Amino acid sequence: MFFGSAKFQPNQPPDNPQKHRFFSKGFPVFFRGHKQKSNKALIFTPGVKHYHLRLGIIITGLFLSIVILNGSAQQRPYTDSLQQLLQTTGTDTAKASLLFLLSDHWADKDTTKALQYARQALKLAKGDLYYEGLAHFYLGGAYFDINVARSQQEYLLADKLLAPYTTQRAYWFRSRAWHNYGVQEQKKDNSRGFMNILLNKSIPLAILSGDSVKMAWNYMDVGLVLSNYNDYNKAFFYYNKALAPLRRIQPHSEELADCYMNMAKTSLLGNHTARAKPLLDSAFCILSLHPLSTYLPVYYQIAGMYFRHNGEWQKAIDTLNKGLALAAQLHRSYDAFSIQYEQYEVYKLQHNFPLAKKVLLALYQQHNELPLNHNKLRFLYELAATEAALGNMKAAYEWQQQYSILSDSLHAAKTETDIAALEASYQFAQKEKEVLILNNRARIQQLLLWGGGILFIVTLLFFIYLFKQRKIKTTQQLKLLQQQQQNAVTHALLQGEERERRRLARDLHDGLGGMLAGVKINLSEVTFDTQARDNSTLLHKISGQLDNSVTELRRIARNMMPESLLRSGLEAALSDLCQSVSTDKLKVDLAMLNINAAIPKQVQLIIYRIIQELLANIMRHAGATEVFIQCSQHDELFYITVEDNGKGFEPALLTDQKGLGLANIRHRVDFLQGILEIDSAPGKGTVINIEINVAEKN
């Protein structure tokens, strides 16, 4: 088994041996990885079928978020669609975003094109620090395989430009930039530097980005580095931390299968063979959904390792042969390396040293394709041990000499100690940070909850109080207005009744009473004038006085309740009224238009009294010679217009004392929910318009 570098995120081509590195220390471990790049799912083009596909992985299947097209025939429509969008897009930032995707697409295939598109995007992004930062991120990806120093420089510049932005997207790109920078450090055999970057840069930024999947993949990288240095318990702990979000968010993804496989391998290396079997079964259940998955060769390698640990040699060989054939089919040369090394382990345990040596020498001769010193150190150690087992002590000594020289130069023990100390300090700081964050979060959430609840309750109570106060105030005002209106109507009615009583008393006293008194006097004369021979003249006078008394009595009765109104209706009653008040000095004209005879009698009487009162006022005060009265009706609205040519008056100067009759009229109009308008001026006559509701009243 081999040690390896972590992943450039997200994709690497499967046929590029420069991106797949082996190294060994202690128990050999092998894992795959790749750099983090952009997410091609940012843009989907109508009519183009997109696939979520892993193009290539350096050492483990981590950070796979890119959407690519399957095969060259389908890649062309994808790039063509991006080019078409590029021609129709207007803004510079939108064009830069499309150029980012094109650069990202070609980074694994044609670095010249990738650099061209990234540089074009950088020109368009000038002046916008955020997009400049993204452009340098994609430049780092384009330089990743051809210029390590320049690639790291671009990633650092991207982080610097994006640092002022506190959005989740900015944190997301910064986390990936630091991860890829760390992968370059691991290429230089600086595993301590890579671990430091993962724990102090990439993971904290991934947490701030809110991307649980990216955070999980970073945890997997930590587990891989710890597994390389034989700390299998801690490695399993980090794999387990990565497992939960992957299982929740990507339950059928190849990356989840990769996590299961790494946990199985770590279990086997830590001598927890029984724990490995269900993990491998879970991985295979997922990979069975992806028949051409590039993770399948790795599955067969770890499954072969499982059978080796159980001493089932033939099953191990058959399983590894399946994986080797599949790796060749999928052009996974680095997976073939790992499987062949596992075959060597099986042959060694079978004491088939000639075949073991053959496999090991073939791997060592190909080692330059995956040059990591730790892997070379492992090959030298195993070659020395194999030659010694075959009795070739001279060859074993030569291999051992090379091993010693390389071992001294690596200072492996120091690196291992530094990583362990770094991880321990990170754990302590992380625990404290987690506790502090949880406490602060809980306290803030509690405060926000209580504060929000109190604010909501206070606001609710305030609005309820305002609503009730407004309702109470409105009800009180309504009651007051109703009471005032009722008082005014009652007062007007009382005044009207009192006025009617006084008028009736005056009419009876001055009119009918005087006439009956005259009749009485004349009758007394007839009774005591015994010497009068002919009383016919006096009796005729008395008869005339009685006729006048009857006429006056009828007039008074008509004023009390017009008989024609009860017998013939409103129109006839008003006509009689107008005729009764017309004289040589006062002409009264009446026009009745569209009057409905079904108006309630109570309302008819009020209308009659209104016009009667208006005529009485005109006769007393106006000094008019002509009066025109018009009554009309539309549905439930009754219109009255009374116009005279009298001396007029100033409506604003009316007082209750001077305008008692007009006040009574106004109250009657209000009772019928009507409107009264007076248009008058001194010397110009008067026009009174009344609009009343003649619907039946309760």
C-alpha positions as CSV (number, residue, x, y, z in Angstrom):
1,M,0.0,0.0,0.0
2,F,1.2,3.6,-0.7
3,F,1.1,7.0,0.7
4,G,-0.3,9.6,-1.6
5,S,-1.2,13.3,-2.0
6,A,-4.6,14.8,-1.6
7,K,-6.8,16.1,-4.3
8,F,-6.7,19.1,-6.6
9,Q,-10.4,20.1,-6.4
10,P,-12.4,19.1,-8.3
11,N,-11.1,17.2,-11.4
12,Q,-8.0,15.6,-12.8
13,P,-7.7,13.7,-16.1
14,P,-7.5,9.9,-15.6
15,D,-4.6,9.4,-17.9
16,N,-2.1,11.9,-16.6
17,P,0.4,10.1,-14.4
18,Q,2.0,13.3,-13.2
19,K,-1.0,14.0,-11.0
20,H,-1.1,10.6,-9.2
21,R,1.6,10.3,-6.6
22,F,2.7,7.5,-4.3
23,F,4.8,7.6,-1.2
24,S,5.2,5.3,1.8
25,K,6.1,5.4,5.4
26,G,5.6,2.6,7.9
27,F,2.6,0.6,6.7
28,P,2.0,1.5,3.1
29,V,-1.0,3.5,2.3
30,F,-2.4,4.6,-1.1
31,F,-5.0,7.2,-1.7
32,R,-6.2,9.4,-4.5
33,G,-6.8,13.1,-4.7
34,H,-7.3,16.1,-6.9
35,K,-7.4,19.8,-6.9
36,Q,-10.6,21.8,-6.3
37,K,-11.8,23.7,-9.3
38,S,-14.9,25.5,-10.2
39,N,-18.4,24.1,-10.2
40,K,-19.6,23.8,-13.7
41,A,-23.1,23.5,-12.5
42,L,-23.2,27.3,-12.4
43,I,-24.6,27.4,-16.0
44,F,-26.9,25.0,-17.8
45,T,-27.5,25.5,-21.5
46,P,-30.9,24.6,-22.9
47,G,-30.7,21.7,-25.3
48,V,-27.4,20.5,-24.0
49,K,-27.3,17.4,-21.8
50,H,-25.1,17.8,-18.8
51,Y,-23.7,15.0,-16.7
52,H,-22.2,15.0,-13.2
53,L,-19.0,13.1,-13.9
54,R,-15.6,12.6,-12.3
55,L,-13.0,13.2,-15.0
56,G,-10.0,12.4,-13.0
57,I,-8.6,12.1,-9.5
58,I,-5.1,12.4,-8.3
59,I,-5.2,10.3,-5.2
60,T,-8.7,10.2,-3.6
61,G,-12.2,11.0,-4.7
62,L,-12.7,14.3,-2.8
63,F,-14.2,17.7,-3.8
64,L,-16.1,16.5,-6.8
65,S,-18.6,19.3,-7.6
66,I,-17.9,19.8,-11.2
67,V,-20.5,19.2,-13.9
68,I,-18.9,18.0,-17.2
69,L,-20.0,16.3,-20.4
70,N,-19.4,12.6,-20.9
71,G,-17.1,12.0,-23.8
72,S,-15.5,14.2,-26.4
73,A,-18.7,14.1,-28.6
74,Q,-20.6,15.6,-25.7
75,Q,-17.9,17.9,-24.5
76,R,-18.0,19.8,-27.8
77,P,-21.7,20.9,-27.4
78,Y,-20.9,22.0,-23.8
79,T,-18.0,24.3,-24.9
80,D,-19.9,25.4,-28.0
81,S,-22.9,26.4,-25.8
82,L,-20.6,28.4,-23.6
83,Q,-19.1,30.1,-26.6
84,Q,-22.5,31.0,-27.9
85,L,-23.6,32.4,-24.6
86,L,-20.3,34.4,-24.5
87,Q,-21.3,36.0,-27.8
88,T,-24.7,37.1,-26.6
89,T,-23.9,38.1,-23.0
90,G,-23.6,41.8,-22.5
91,T,-21.9,42.6,-19.2
92,D,-18.2,42.1,-18.5
93,T,-18.9,40.1,-15.3
94,A,-21.2,37.7,-17.1
95,K,-18.6,37.2,-19.8
96,A,-16.0,36.6,-17.2
97,S,-18.2,34.0,-15.5
98,L,-18.5,32.1,-18.8
99,L,-14.7,32.4,-19.4
100,F,-14.2,30.9,-15.9
101,L,-16.2,27.8,-16.9
102,L,-14.3,27.5,-20.2
103,S,-10.9,27.7,-18.4
104,D,-12.1,25.2,-15.8
105,H,-13.2,22.8,-18.5
106,W,-9.9,22.9,-20.4
107,A,-7.6,22.9,-17.3
108,D,-7.5,19.1,-17.4
109,K,-7.2,18.8,-21.1
110,D,-5.4,21.8,-22.7
111,T,-3.6,24.1,-20.3
112,T,-2.9,26.6,-23.2
113,K,-6.6,27.1,-23.7
114,A,-7.2,27.1,-20.0
115,L,-4.7,29.9,-19.5
116,Q,-6.1,31.9,-22.5
117,Y,-9.6,31.9,-21.1
118,A,-8.5,32.7,-17.6
119,R,-6.4,35.7,-18.8
120,Q,-9.3,37.0,-20.9
121,A,-11.5,36.8,-17.8
122,L,-8.9,38.7,-15.8
123,K,-8.9,41.5,-18.3
124,L,-12.7,41.8,-18.1
125,A,-12.6,41.6,-14.3
126,K,-10.3,44.6,-13.9
127,G,-11.8,47.1,-11.4
128,D,-13.9,44.4,-9.7
129,L,-11.8,42.9,-6.9
130,Y,-14.2,40.0,-6.4
131,Y,-14.0,38.9,-10.0
132,E,-10.3,39.6,-10.1
133,G,-9.9,37.2,-7.2
134,L,-11.9,34.5,-9.0
135,A,-9.8,35.0,-12.1
136,H,-6.6,34.4,-10.2
137,F,-8.2,31.3,-8.7
138,Y,-8.8,29.9,-12.2
139,L,-5.3,30.9,-13.2
140,G,-4.0,28.8,-10.3
141,G,-6.0,25.9,-11.7
142,A,-4.6,26.4,-15.2
143,Y,-1.0,26.5,-13.9
144,F,-1.6,23.6,-11.5
145,D,0.3,20.9,-13.4
146,I,2.8,23.0,-15.4
147,N,4.1,25.6,-12.9
148,V,3.7,24.8,-9.2
149,A,5.2,28.0,-7.9
150,R,3.1,30.2,-10.2
151,S,0.0,28.1,-9.3
152,Q,0.6,28.7,-5.6
153,Q,1.2,32.4,-6.3
154,E,-2.2,32.7,-8.1
155,Y,-4.0,31.0,-5.2
156,L,-2.5,33.3,-2.6
157,L,-3.4,36.3,-4.7
158,A,-7.0,35.0,-5.1
159,D,-7.3,34.6,-1.3
160,K,-5.9,38.1,-0.8
161,L,-8.4,39.7,-3.2
162,L,-11.4,37.7,-1.8
163,A,-10.5,38.3,1.8
164,P,-12.5,41.6,2.2
165,Y,-15.7,39.8,1.1
166,T,-17.7,38.0,3.8
167,T,-20.2,36.2,1.6
168,Q,-20.5,32.4,1.7
169,R,-19.4,32.2,-1.9
170,A,-16.2,34.1,-1.2
171,Y,-15.4,31.8,1.7
172,W,-16.1,28.9,-0.6
173,F,-13.5,29.9,-3.2
174,R,-11.0,30.8,-0.5
175,S,-11.3,27.4,1.1
176,R,-10.7,25.7,-2.2
177,A,-7.8,28.0,-3.1
178,W,-6.1,27.1,0.2
179,H,-6.8,23.4,-0.3
180,N,-5.2,23.4,-3.8
181,Y,-2.3,25.4,-2.4
182,G,-1.8,22.7,0.2
183,V,-2.0,20.0,-2.4
184,Q,1.0,21.7,-4.1
185,E,2.8,21.6,-0.8
186,Q,2.2,17.9,-0.5
187,K,3.6,17.5,-3.9
188,K,6.8,18.9,-2.5
189,D,6.7,16.3,0.3
190,N,5.5,18.9,2.8
191,S,2.7,16.9,4.4
192,R,3.1,19.0,7.6
193,G,2.4,22.2,5.6
194,F,-0.6,20.6,3.9
195,M,-2.0,19.4,7.2
196,N,-1.5,22.9,8.7
197,I,-3.4,24.5,5.7
198,L,-6.2,22.0,6.0
199,L,-6.8,22.5,9.7
200,N,-6.2,26.3,9.9
201,K,-7.3,27.5,6.5
202,S,-9.3,25.3,4.3
203,I,-11.6,23.7,6.9
204,P,-12.5,26.9,8.8
205,L,-13.2,28.7,5.5
206,A,-15.4,25.8,4.4
207,I,-17.3,26.0,7.7
208,L,-17.9,29.8,7.0
209,S,-19.0,29.0,3.5
210,G,-21.8,26.8,4.8
211,D,-20.9,24.1,2.4
212,S,-21.1,20.9,4.4
213,V,-19.9,18.7,1.5
214,K,-16.7,20.7,1.0
215,M,-16.1,20.6,4.7
216,A,-16.6,16.8,4.7
217,W,-14.1,16.4,1.9
218,N,-11.5,18.5,3.8
219,Y,-12.0,16.2,6.7
220,M,-11.4,13.2,4.4
221,D,-8.1,14.8,3.4
222,V,-7.1,15.1,7.0
223,G,-7.9,11.5,7.5
224,L,-5.8,10.5,4.5
225,V,-2.8,12.4,5.8
226,L,-3.2,10.9,9.3
227,S,-3.6,7.4,7.8
228,N,-0.3,7.9,5.9
229,Y,1.4,8.3,9.2
230,N,-0.2,5.3,10.8
231,D,-2.6,7.2,13.1
232,Y,-5.5,5.1,12.0
233,N,-7.8,5.9,15.0
234,K,-7.7,9.6,14.4
235,A,-7.9,9.0,10.6
236,F,-11.1,7.0,11.2
237,F,-12.4,9.8,13.4
238,Y,-12.1,12.4,10.6
239,Y,-13.6,10.0,8.0
240,N,-16.5,9.5,10.4
241,K,-16.9,13.3,10.6
242,A,-17.0,13.5,6.8
243,L,-19.5,10.6,6.6
244,A,-22.5,12.3,8.2
245,P,-22.9,15.3,5.8
246,L,-22.1,13.2,2.8
247,R,-24.7,10.6,3.8
248,R,-27.3,13.4,4.4
249,I,-26.6,15.5,1.3
250,Q,-25.2,13.0,-1.2
251,P,-26.6,9.6,-0.2
252,H,-25.9,7.9,-3.6
253,S,-22.8,9.7,-4.6
254,E,-19.4,8.1,-5.5
255,E,-17.8,10.4,-3.0
256,L,-19.8,8.8,-0.2
257,A,-18.6,5.4,-1.5
258,D,-15.0,6.7,-1.5
259,C,-15.5,7.7,2.2
260,Y,-16.8,4.2,3.0
261,M,-13.8,2.7,1.2
262,N,-11.2,4.9,3.0
263,M,-12.9,4.0,6.3
264,A,-12.7,0.3,5.4
265,K,-9.0,0.6,4.5
266,T,-8.2,2.5,7.7
267,S,-10.0,-0.3,9.6
268,L,-8.0,-2.9,7.9
269,L,-4.7,-1.1,8.6
270,G,-5.7,-0.7,12.2
271,N,-6.5,-4.4,12.5
272,H,-10.3,-3.9,12.7
273,T,-11.0,-6.4,10.0
274,A,-14.6,-7.1,11.1
275,R,-15.5,-3.4,10.9
276,A,-14.3,-3.2,7.3
277,K,-16.8,-5.7,5.8
278,P,-20.0,-3.6,6.2
279,L,-18.2,-0.5,5.1
280,L,-17.1,-2.2,1.9
281,D,-20.7,-3.6,1.4
282,S,-22.1,0.0,1.7
283,A,-19.5,1.3,-0.8
284,F,-20.4,-1.5,-3.3
285,C,-24.2,-0.8,-3.0
286,I,-23.5,2.8,-4.1
287,L,-21.0,1.9,-6.8
288,S,-23.3,-0.6,-8.3
289,L,-25.4,2.4,-9.4
290,H,-22.4,3.7,-11.3
291,P,-21.1,0.7,-13.4
292,L,-18.3,2.7,-15.0
293,S,-17.2,4.5,-11.9
294,T,-13.5,5.3,-11.6
295,Y,-13.9,4.3,-7.9
296,L,-14.5,0.7,-8.8
297,P,-10.8,-0.3,-9.2
298,V,-10.2,1.2,-5.7
299,Y,-13.0,-0.9,-4.3
300,Y,-11.5,-4.1,-5.7
301,Q,-8.1,-3.1,-4.3
302,I,-9.5,-2.7,-0.8
303,A,-11.7,-5.8,-1.1
304,G,-8.6,-7.7,-2.1
305,M,-6.9,-6.3,1.0
306,Y,-9.8,-7.5,3.1
307,F,-9.5,-11.1,1.7
308,R,-5.7,-10.9,2.3
309,H,-6.2,-10.0,5.9
310,N,-8.6,-13.0,6.3
311,G,-6.0,-15.3,4.6
312,E,-8.3,-16.0,1.7
313,W,-5.5,-15.8,-0.9
314,Q,-7.4,-17.0,-4.0
315,K,-10.3,-14.7,-3.4
316,A,-7.8,-11.9,-2.9
317,I,-6.1,-12.7,-6.2
318,D,-9.3,-13.0,-8.2
319,T,-10.7,-9.7,-6.7
320,L,-7.4,-7.9,-7.5
321,N,-7.4,-9.2,-11.1
322,K,-10.9,-7.9,-11.6
323,G,-9.8,-4.5,-10.3
324,L,-6.7,-4.6,-12.5
325,A,-8.7,-5.3,-15.6
326,L,-11.2,-2.6,-14.8
327,A,-8.4,-0.1,-14.2
328,A,-6.9,-0.8,-17.6
329,Q,-10.4,-0.4,-19.2
330,L,-10.9,3.0,-17.4
331,H,-7.3,4.1,-18.0
332,R,-6.6,4.4,-14.3
333,S,-2.9,3.8,-14.3
334,Y,-2.4,4.9,-10.7
335,D,-5.2,2.6,-9.5
336,A,-3.4,-0.2,-11.4
337,F,-0.2,0.7,-9.4
338,S,-2.0,0.4,-6.2
339,I,-3.7,-3.0,-7.1
340,Q,-0.4,-4.4,-8.3
341,Y,1.2,-3.5,-5.0
342,E,-1.6,-5.2,-3.2
343,Q,-0.9,-8.3,-5.3
344,Y,2.7,-8.1,-4.2
345,E,1.5,-8.1,-0.6
346,V,-0.5,-11.3,-1.2
347,Y,2.4,-13.1,-3.0
348,K,4.7,-12.1,-0.1
349,L,2.4,-13.6,2.5
350,Q,2.1,-16.8,0.3
351,H,6.0,-16.9,0.3
352,N,5.9,-16.7,-3.5
353,F,8.9,-14.4,-3.4
354,P,9.9,-14.8,-7.1
355,L,6.5,-13.6,-8.3
356,A,6.5,-11.0,-5.6
357,K,9.9,-9.7,-6.7
358,K,8.7,-9.6,-10.3
359,V,5.7,-7.4,-9.4
360,L,7.7,-5.2,-7.2
361,L,10.5,-4.5,-9.7
362,A,7.9,-3.7,-12.4
363,L,6.3,-1.1,-10.0
364,Y,9.7,0.4,-9.1
365,Q,10.7,0.8,-12.7
366,Q,7.4,2.7,-13.3
367,H,7.9,4.7,-10.1
368,N,9.2,7.8,-12.0
369,E,5.6,8.3,-13.2
370,L,4.5,8.9,-9.6
371,P,7.6,10.3,-7.9
372,L,7.2,10.7,-4.1
373,N,10.1,10.0,-1.9
374,H,8.1,8.2,0.7
375,N,6.8,5.7,-2.0
376,K,10.4,5.2,-3.3
377,L,11.5,4.6,0.3
378,R,8.9,1.9,0.6
379,F,9.9,0.2,-2.7
380,L,13.5,0.1,-1.6
381,Y,12.6,-1.4,1.8
382,E,10.4,-4.1,0.2
383,L,13.0,-4.9,-2.5
384,A,15.7,-5.4,0.1
385,A,13.4,-7.6,2.2
386,T,12.4,-9.7,-0.9
387,E,16.0,-10.2,-2.1
388,A,16.9,-11.3,1.4
389,A,14.0,-13.8,1.4
390,L,15.3,-15.2,-1.9
391,G,18.8,-15.4,-0.5
392,N,20.3,-12.7,-2.7
393,M,22.1,-11.0,0.2
394,K,24.3,-8.8,-2.0
395,A,21.3,-7.4,-3.9
396,A,19.5,-7.0,-0.6
397,Y,22.4,-5.0,0.8
398,E,22.5,-2.7,-2.2
399,W,18.7,-2.0,-1.9
400,Q,19.2,-1.5,1.9
401,Q,22.0,1.0,1.3
402,Q,19.7,3.1,-1.0
403,Y,17.0,2.9,1.5
404,S,19.2,4.2,4.4
405,I,20.4,7.1,2.4
406,L,16.9,8.2,1.4
407,S,15.5,7.6,4.8
408,D,18.1,9.8,6.5
409,S,17.2,12.7,4.1
410,L,13.5,12.5,4.8
411,H,13.5,13.1,8.6
412,A,10.3,11.1,8.7
413,A,10.1,10.9,12.4
414,K,10.2,14.7,12.8
415,T,7.5,15.1,10.2
416,E,5.3,12.5,11.9
417,T,5.8,14.2,15.3
418,D,5.0,17.7,13.9
419,I,1.8,16.4,12.3
420,A,0.7,14.7,15.5
421,A,1.4,17.8,17.5
422,L,-0.3,20.0,15.0
423,E,-3.4,17.8,14.9
424,A,-3.5,17.7,18.7
425,S,-3.3,21.4,19.0
426,Y,-6.0,21.8,16.3
427,Q,-8.2,19.4,18.2
428,F,-7.8,21.3,21.4
429,A,-8.4,24.6,19.7
430,Q,-11.2,23.2,17.7
431,K,-12.9,21.8,20.9
432,E,-12.6,25.2,22.6
433,K,-13.8,26.9,19.5
434,E,-16.7,24.6,19.1
435,V,-17.7,24.9,22.8
436,L,-17.4,28.7,22.5
437,I,-19.3,28.8,19.3
438,L,-22.0,26.5,20.6
439,N,-22.4,28.5,23.8
440,N,-22.4,31.8,22.0
441,R,-24.8,30.5,19.4
442,A,-27.1,29.1,22.1
443,R,-27.0,32.3,24.0
444,I,-27.6,34.4,20.9
445,Q,-30.4,32.2,19.8
446,Q,-31.9,32.3,23.2
447,L,-31.6,36.1,23.4
448,L,-33.0,36.4,19.9
449,L,-35.8,34.0,20.7
450,W,-36.7,35.8,23.9
451,G,-36.2,39.2,22.4
452,G,-38.2,38.3,19.3
453,G,-40.9,36.8,21.4
454,I,-41.1,39.8,23.8
455,L,-41.0,42.2,20.9
456,F,-43.7,40.3,19.1
457,I,-45.9,40.1,22.2
458,V,-45.3,43.8,23.0
459,T,-46.1,44.8,19.4
460,L,-49.1,42.5,19.4
461,L,-50.4,44.0,22.7
462,F,-49.7,47.5,21.4
463,F,-51.7,46.9,18.3
464,I,-54.5,45.2,20.2
465,Y,-54.5,48.2,22.6
466,L,-54.6,50.7,19.7
467,F,-57.3,48.6,18.0
468,K,-59.5,48.5,21.1
469,Q,-58.9,52.1,21.9
470,R,-59.8,53.1,18.4
471,K,-62.9,50.8,18.5
472,I,-64.0,52.3,21.9
473,K,-63.4,55.8,20.7
474,T,-65.3,55.1,17.4
475,T,-68.1,53.5,19.3
476,Q,-68.2,56.4,21.8
477,Q,-68.2,58.9,18.9
478,L,-70.9,57.0,17.1
479,K,-73.0,56.8,20.3
480,L,-72.4,60.5,20.9
481,L,-73.4,61.4,17.3
482,Q,-76.5,59.2,17.6
483,Q,-77.4,60.7,20.9
484,Q,-76.8,64.2,19.6
485,Q,-78.9,63.5,16.5
486,Q,-81.6,61.9,18.6
487,N,-81.6,64.9,21.0
488,A,-81.7,67.3,18.2
489,V,-84.6,65.4,16.5
490,T,-86.4,65.1,19.8
491,H,-85.8,68.8,20.6
492,A,-87.1,69.7,17.1
493,L,-90.1,67.5,17.5
494,L,-90.9,69.0,20.9
495,Q,-90.4,72.5,19.6
496,G,-92.6,71.6,16.6
497,E,-95.3,70.2,18.9
498,E,-95.1,73.2,21.2
499,R,-95.3,75.5,18.2
500,E,-98.2,73.6,16.8
501,R,-100.0,73.8,20.2
502,R,-99.4,77.6,20.3
503,R,-100.6,78.0,16.7
504,L,-103.6,75.8,17.4
505,A,-104.4,77.7,20.6
506,R,-104.0,81.0,18.8
507,D,-106.2,79.9,15.9
508,L,-108.8,78.6,18.3
509,H,-108.7,81.7,20.4
510,D,-108.3,84.4,17.8
511,G,-110.2,82.7,15.0
512,L,-112.8,80.1,16.0
513,G,-113.1,81.5,19.5
514,G,-113.9,85.0,18.4
515,M,-116.4,83.8,15.8
516,L,-118.2,81.7,18.4
517,A,-118.2,84.6,20.8
518,G,-119.9,86.8,18.2
519,V,-122.5,84.1,17.6
520,K,-123.2,83.9,21.3
521,I,-123.6,87.7,21.5
522,N,-126.0,87.7,18.6
523,L,-128.0,84.9,20.0
524,S,-128.2,86.8,23.3
525,E,-129.7,89.7,21.5
526,V,-132.3,87.5,19.9
527,T,-133.3,86.1,23.2
528,F,-133.6,89.4,25.1
529,D,-134.9,91.5,22.3
530,T,-138.5,90.5,22.9
531,Q,-139.9,93.6,21.2
532,A,-138.2,92.9,17.9
533,R,-140.8,92.0,15.4
534,D,-138.5,90.6,12.7
535,N,-135.3,88.8,13.7
536,S,-134.6,87.4,10.3
537,T,-131.7,89.7,9.5
538,L,-130.0,88.9,12.8
539,L,-130.5,85.2,12.3
540,H,-129.0,85.4,8.8
541,K,-126.0,87.1,10.3
542,I,-125.6,84.4,13.0
543,S,-125.8,81.7,10.3
544,G,-123.0,83.4,8.3
545,Q,-120.9,83.5,11.5
546,L,-121.5,79.8,12.0
547,D,-120.4,79.1,8.4
548,N,-117.2,81.0,8.9
549,S,-116.6,79.1,12.2
550,V,-117.0,75.8,10.4
551,T,-114.6,76.9,7.7
552,E,-112.0,78.0,10.3
553,L,-112.4,74.8,12.1
554,R,-111.8,72.8,8.9
555,R,-108.7,74.9,8.2
556,I,-107.4,74.2,11.6
557,A,-108.1,70.5,11.2
558,R,-106.4,70.5,7.8
559,N,-103.3,72.1,9.3
560,M,-103.3,69.4,12.0
561,M,-103.6,66.5,9.5
562,P,-104.4,67.3,5.9
563,E,-107.4,65.2,4.9
564,S,-106.4,65.1,1.2
565,L,-103.1,63.5,2.1
566,L,-104.8,60.6,3.7
567,R,-107.5,60.4,1.0
568,S,-105.6,61.2,-2.2
569,G,-101.9,61.1,-1.5
570,L,-99.0,63.5,-1.4
571,E,-99.4,65.0,-4.8
572,A,-103.0,66.0,-4.2
573,A,-102.3,67.3,-0.7
574,L,-99.4,69.5,-1.9
575,S,-101.6,70.8,-4.7
576,D,-104.3,71.7,-2.2
577,L,-101.7,73.3,0.0
578,C,-100.3,75.5,-2.8
579,Q,-103.8,76.5,-3.9
580,S,-104.8,77.4,-0.3
581,V,-101.8,79.8,0.1
582,S,-102.1,81.4,-3.3
583,T,-103.5,84.9,-3.4
584,D,-103.5,87.8,-5.7
585,K,-100.2,88.9,-4.1
586,L,-98.5,85.5,-4.0
587,K,-98.5,83.1,-6.9
588,V,-97.4,79.5,-6.0
589,D,-96.6,77.0,-8.9
590,L,-96.2,73.3,-8.2
591,A,-94.5,70.7,-10.4
592,M,-94.6,67.0,-9.5
593,L,-92.3,64.6,-11.5
594,N,-92.2,60.8,-11.3
595,I,-93.7,60.6,-7.7
596,N,-94.2,57.1,-6.4
597,A,-97.5,56.7,-4.6
598,A,-96.0,53.9,-2.5
599,I,-94.0,56.3,-0.3
600,P,-94.8,55.5,3.3
601,K,-97.5,57.7,4.8
602,Q,-95.2,58.8,7.6
603,V,-92.6,60.0,5.1
604,Q,-95.3,61.7,3.0
605,L,-96.5,63.6,6.1
606,I,-92.9,64.8,6.8
607,I,-92.5,65.9,3.2
608,Y,-95.8,67.7,3.4
609,R,-94.7,69.4,6.7
610,I,-91.4,70.5,5.2
611,I,-93.0,72.2,2.2
612,Q,-95.7,73.6,4.5
613,E,-93.1,75.1,6.8
614,L,-91.1,76.5,3.8
615,L,-94.2,78.2,2.4
616,A,-95.1,79.6,5.9
617,N,-91.5,81.0,6.2
618,I,-91.8,82.5,2.7
619,M,-95.2,84.1,3.6
620,R,-93.9,85.5,6.9
621,H,-90.4,86.7,6.0
622,A,-89.6,86.6,2.3
623,G,-92.0,89.2,0.9
624,A,-92.1,87.2,-2.3
625,T,-94.7,87.4,-5.1
626,E,-93.8,84.2,-6.9
627,V,-92.9,80.8,-5.5
628,F,-91.9,77.7,-7.6
629,I,-92.0,74.2,-6.0
630,Q,-90.7,71.1,-7.8
631,C,-90.8,67.6,-6.4
632,S,-89.2,64.6,-8.1
633,Q,-88.2,61.1,-7.2
634,H,-85.5,58.6,-8.4
635,D,-85.6,55.2,-6.7
636,E,-85.5,55.9,-3.0
637,L,-84.3,59.5,-3.3
638,F,-86.8,62.3,-3.2
639,Y,-85.8,65.8,-4.4
640,I,-87.5,69.1,-3.3
641,T,-86.7,72.5,-4.8
642,V,-88.4,75.6,-3.5
643,E,-87.5,78.9,-5.2
644,D,-88.9,82.4,-4.4
645,N,-88.2,85.9,-5.6
646,G,-88.3,87.4,-2.2
647,K,-85.8,89.6,-0.4
648,G,-83.5,86.8,0.4
649,F,-81.1,86.5,3.4
650,E,-77.6,85.5,4.4
651,P,-77.6,81.8,5.4
652,A,-74.6,82.2,7.6
653,L,-76.3,84.8,9.8
654,L,-79.2,82.5,10.7
655,T,-79.6,81.8,14.4
656,D,-81.8,79.4,16.2
657,Q,-84.0,82.3,17.4
658,K,-84.3,83.8,14.0
659,G,-84.6,80.6,12.1
660,L,-86.7,78.4,14.2
661,G,-88.8,77.2,11.3
662,L,-85.8,76.5,9.2
663,A,-84.2,74.6,12.1
664,N,-87.4,72.4,12.3
665,I,-87.1,71.8,8.5
666,R,-83.4,70.9,8.9
667,H,-84.2,68.4,11.7
668,R,-86.9,66.7,9.6
669,V,-84.4,66.4,6.7
670,D,-81.8,64.9,9.0
671,F,-84.4,62.4,10.3
672,L,-84.9,61.2,6.7
673,Q,-81.1,61.0,6.2
674,G,-81.3,63.9,3.8
675,I,-79.3,66.9,2.6
676,L,-80.4,70.5,2.8
677,E,-78.8,73.2,0.7
678,I,-79.7,76.9,0.8
679,D,-78.7,79.3,-1.9
680,S,-79.7,82.8,-1.0
681,A,-78.4,86.4,-0.9
682,P,-80.0,89.6,0.2
683,G,-82.1,91.1,-2.7
684,K,-81.7,87.9,-4.9
685,G,-84.4,85.6,-3.6
686,T,-83.8,82.1,-2.2
687,V,-83.4,78.6,-3.6
688,I,-83.7,75.7,-1.2
689,N,-82.7,72.2,-2.5
690,I,-83.5,69.1,-0.4
691,E,-82.6,65.5,-1.0
692,I,-84.1,62.9,1.3
693,N,-84.3,59.2,1.6
694,V,-87.9,58.0,1.3
695,A,-87.2,54.3,2.2
696,E,-89.5,53.0,4.9
697,K,-88.2,53.8,8.4
698,N,-88.5,51.7,11.5
